[in-house]
Amino acid sequence: MPCGTAGSSRTLLWPFFPWGTEVRADRTIDGGFAFPLLGRRTSEDGQFAETTVLWPFFEWSDDARNGDRYRAILWPIHKDLDRPGKERSTW
């Protein structure tokens, strides 16, 4: 968990099935992971969602609060990060 965050996490047969809650400033994010097949995290306000399939190769996330959009397809071959008004990087 990044520095400055608080939350709880639980694990079943670590590292294959972790799940938990993360608190970031004014946002609470719940998520789970079935390693390496599927991972999903969403915010309680419904404005943030992150999904991964066959981690780390396919991942995407959307944040409606600030407009951030991230896509990784066959990572590290293709990655696209769009932060409206700030930056856009694709490689």
C-alpha positions in Angstrom: 0.0 0.0 0.0 1.4 3.5 -0.9 2.7 5.7 1.9 0.0 7.8 3.6 -2.8 5.4 3.1 -4.8 3.3 5.5 -6.9 0.3 5.0 -7.4 -3.3 5.6 -6.6 -6.3 3.5 -7.3 -10.0 3.7 -5.8 -12.9 2.0 -6.8 -16.4 1.2 -4.0 -18.7 0.0 -1.6 -15.8 -0.5 -0.6 -14.5 -3.0 -3.4 -16.0 -5.1 -6.5 -14.5 -3.7 -5.9 -11.1 -1.9 -8.7 -8.7 -1.4 -9.2 -5.6 0.7 -10.1 -1.9 1.2 -7.8 1.1 0.7 -8.5 4.6 1.9 -7.0 7.4 -0.2 -7.7 10.9 1.2 -11.5 11.2 0.6 -11.9 8.0 -1.5 -12.4 4.4 -0.4 -11.4 1.7 -2.9 -12.4 -2.0 -2.6 -10.9 -4.7 -4.7 -9.8 -8.3 -5.1 -7.5 -10.4 -7.2 -7.5 -14.0 -8.4 -3.8 -14.2 -9.4 -3.0 -14.0 -12.3 -6.3 -14.3 -14.1 -8.5 -11.4 -12.9 -8.3 -8.4 -10.7 -10.9 -5.7 -10.0 -10.9 -2.5 -7.9 -13.7 0.1 -7.6 -14.3 3.1 -5.5 -17.4 3.3 -3.3 -18.5 6.5 -5.1 -18.5 4.6 -8.4 -16.1 7.0 -10.1 -13.0 4.9 -10.2 -12.6 1.4 -11.7 -9.6 -0.7 -12.5 -9.5 -4.1 -14.1 -6.7 -6.5 -15.0 -6.9 -9.7 -17.0 -3.9 -12.1 -17.2 -1.9 -9.7 -15.1 0.3 -7.8 -16.0 -0.4 -8.0 -19.7 -3.9 -6.4 -19.9 -5.0 -3.6 -17.6 -7.3 -0.7 -17.8 -8.6 2.0 -15.5 -10.9 5.0 -15.6 -11.2 7.8 -13.1 -14.3 10.0 -13.7 -13.3 12.5 -11.1 -10.2 13.8 -12.9 -10.7 12.1 -16.3 -7.6 9.9 -16.1 -7.7 6.9 -18.5 -5.1 4.1 -18.6 -4.8 1.2 -21.0 -2.1 -1.5 -21.2 -2.3 -4.1 -23.9 0.4 -6.8 -23.9 2.3 -4.7 -21.4 5.1 -3.6 -21.7 4.6 -3.5 -25.5 1.8 -0.9 -25.4 0.7 1.5 -22.7 -1.5 4.5 -23.0 -2.1 7.1 -20.2 -4.3 10.0 -20.8 -4.5 12.8 -18.2 -6.7 15.5 -19.6 -5.1 18.9 -19.3 -1.9 17.4 -18.0 -0.2 14.8 -20.2 -0.7 12.0 -22.6 1.9 9.2 -23.0 1.8 6.3 -25.3 4.5 3.7 -25.9 
